[in-house]
Amino acid sequence: MSPLLQAHINKFAPVNDDEMAEIFGYFKHQTLKKKENLLNEGQVCKATYFVTKGILRKYFINEKGVEQTTEFAIENWWMTDTFSFISQTPAEFYIQAVENTEVLTLHRDAHDKLLDAHPAMEKYFRCVYQRAYAATQKRLKFRHEHSSEELYHFFRKSQPEFLQRVPQYLIASYLGFTPEYLSEIRKKSIS
């Protein structure tokens, strides 16, 4: 059993130890090497992933052939291509390990069986998705209300662990900058 996932579940939908042991039976442990993909564009997303160690990123390749990072997941966070996972249609995103990473994988069929067998997990996933949706709304609003420079400084203050662990070119991709523009912003803040 993963103490991280157990604590995360109990935060939203407390369950006893016996039920928790049954819940963990639905998950598979998976280890990824740095830059290894869990999902490629065009594949059907057949699982959702809980990060126990490391970092995942979700990205797409735009019409100019540039990778655009849309999301990161560090320890204690979930990641999937939600639309592909729910609808079982081809993914529009890639999911990749930023560093050597360990995840608990919940495959689609196991997910459905888990929710049928353990109603507390319905509440848990509802809470997780609500929080993720709210965070996305806030992020979009912030992007529209603030300059690129303000966006970087907010990110630097609110997510310092990313700046220490994620390469600068990926941070630039996430913020919608070129790596060169991010370097300019960083130089200004040092001066």
Buried (B, 14 or more C-beta within 10 A) or exposed (E): EBEBBBEBBBEBBEBEEEBBEEBBEBBEEBEBEEEEEBBEBEBBBBBBBBBBBBBBBBBBEEEEEEBBBBBBBBBBBBBBBBBBBEEEEBBEBBBBBBBBBBBBBBBBEBBEEBBEEBEBBEBBBEBBEEEBEEEEEEBEEBEEEEEBBEBBBEBBEEBEEBBEBBEEBBBBBBBEBEBEBBEEBBEEEEE
